[in-house]
């Protein structure tokens, strides 16, 4: 891109994320030094990848199914 900045696409490839995830991180202010030009983001080349805060421990796997089963059991009483 321009000077010492990368595009969202370049950053996504570098960090092995989707373009949308990088855009969301920029919009949420999780990447320091980003600049918005119209609809595009300019991300510094030396920017550090933010910590991924998505749940990865598996606690939410099957949550809806468990929740529905619990609700159905309570309704049968």
C-alpha positions in Angstrom: 0.0 0.0 0.0 1.4 3.4 0.9 4.8 3.7 2.6 4.9 1.7 5.8 1.2 0.7 5.7 -0.5 -2.5 4.6 -4.0 -3.0 3.3 -6.6 -5.2 5.1 -6.0 -7.9 2.5 -2.2 -7.9 3.1 -2.7 -7.9 6.9 -5.2 -10.7 6.7 -2.8 -12.9 4.8 0.1 -12.0 7.1 -1.9 -12.8 10.3 -3.8 -15.7 8.7 -7.2 -14.2 9.4 -10.2 -13.3 7.2 -10.5 -9.8 5.7 -13.6 -9.2 7.7 -11.9 -10.1 11.0 -9.2 -7.6 10.3 -11.8 -4.9 9.3 -13.7 -5.6 12.6 -10.5 -5.3 14.6 -9.7 -2.0 13.0 -13.2 -0.7 13.6 -13.1 -1.8 17.2 -9.8 0.0 17.8 -7.9 -3.2 18.6 -5.0 -2.4 16.2 -2.9 0.6 17.1 -2.0 3.2 14.5 -4.7 2.3 11.9 -5.9 5.1 9.6 -9.2 5.1 7.7 -9.2 6.5 4.2 -12.9 6.6 3.1 -13.9 3.0 3.2 -10.4 1.5 3.4 -8.0 0.9 6.4 -4.3 1.5 6.4 -2.5 -0.7 8.9 1.1 -0.1 10.0 3.5 -2.8 8.9 4.8 -3.1 12.4 1.4 -3.5 14.0 1.1 -6.4 16.3 -1.7 -9.0 15.9 -4.3 -8.5 18.7 -5.2 -11.4 21.0 -8.1 -13.5 19.6 -10.8 -13.2 22.3 -13.2 -15.7 20.7 -14.1 -18.7 22.9 -12.0 -21.7 22.2 -12.4 -23.9 25.3 -15.5 -25.7 23.9 -17.8 -24.7 26.7 -20.3 -23.3 24.2 -20.3 -26.3 21.8 -23.8 -27.7 21.8 -25.1 -24.9 24.1 -28.4 -24.4 22.3 -29.2 -28.1 22.3 -28.4 -28.5 26.0 -30.4 -25.3 26.8 -33.4 -26.5 24.8 -33.3 -29.9 26.5 -33.2 -28.3 29.9 -36.1 -26.0 29.0 -38.2 -28.9 27.8 -37.5 -30.9 31.0 -38.6 -28.0 33.1 -41.8 -27.6 31.1 -42.8 -31.2 31.5 -42.9 -30.9 35.3 
